[in-house]
């Protein structure tokens, strides 16, 4: 197998895992942060999102799992440091920052408000 195509496949899988982790983080945020933002903006109609609060922990675990898979795909030894891999690593770090921000708000800030 061509090492170049192997690195390209790794970066594709890594980007897909990073974006899926970002989506899982958004599910977590929609259930907890969404209603708080809605209340702050006077949109009480977003309160229905709280019925999905039971998905917070599974979505957080899924987020961490997917981001770990992305790290494994993009930072293992066989992954080369081509342009596609560097771009994929940037996407991964954006996804990590996004997921970390959502989880910090949910697990550290929101409990102190209520």
N, C-alpha and C positions, 0 to 999 in steps of 0.2 A: 504494500500500500504506500502511496505517495505521502511523505511527511507533511507536505504543504496542505493536502486535502484533509489529513488527519487534524491539523491545527485549525483549519477552517471549520470542520465539523465540531470540534471542541468549542470554538468560539460561538458557533450557532447555538449549540446546546446550552452554553453558559449564558448567552443573552436571553434565550427563551426561559431558562430557570430564573434569571434575575427579574425579568418582566413578570413572570408568574408570581414570584415572591412579592413584587410591588403590588400586584393585583390583590393578593391575599392580605397584604397590609391595608389596602383600601377597604376591603370588606370589614376588617377589624375596626378601622376608623369610622366607617359609615354607621356602625352599630352604637358607638359610644360618643365619638366626637361630633358626628352629624347632628344629633338632637341638641347638644350643647350650643353649637354654632347657630342652629335654628332658633333656639330660645333667645340667644344674645341678639339676633337680628330681628326678633319679633315674629318669627315664622313658627308658630306653635304646631303647625301641621307636620313638622318633621318628627314629632314625638313617636310616631308609629315605628320608627327605626329601632327604638329601645327593645322591641320584642325580639330582636336578633342579638341581644347582648350575650346570650348563651353561646354564641359562636366566637366570642372574643378569644378564648384560650385556644381552641382548635385552630383558628385562623393564625394566631401568633406562632403556634408550633409549626404549622404548614409554612409560614413565612420563613422561619429560621431554617427549616429543612431545605426549602428551595434555594435560599441564599447560600447555604452550605454546599449544595450540589453545584451551584454556579461557581463558587470559589474553587471547588475540586476540579471542575472542568477548565477553568481559566488560569489557575496557578499551579497545576501539576507540571512535572518536569517535561513531559512530551509537548506541552503547548509552546509553540514558538512565539517570538515577540514581534510578529508582523503587525501591519497596520490594522487588520481586522481584529486581532487579539487585543491590541491597545484600545481600540474603540469599545470592544466588548467589555474590557475591564473598567472603562469609564462608566458604561451603563450599569455595571454591577455596583460600583461605588455610589452612584446616584441612587440606586435602589436600596442600598444599605442605609444611606443617610435618610431617605424617605421613611423606610420601615422603622429605623431607630427613633426618628422624630415622632411618629405616630405612637409607638409603644411607650415612649417617655411620657407623652401627654396622657395616654390612657392609664398607665400603671402608676405613675408618680404624681402627676398634677391633678387629674380629675378626682381621685379619691380625697384629696385635701380640700376640694371645693364643696363636696357634699357632706 
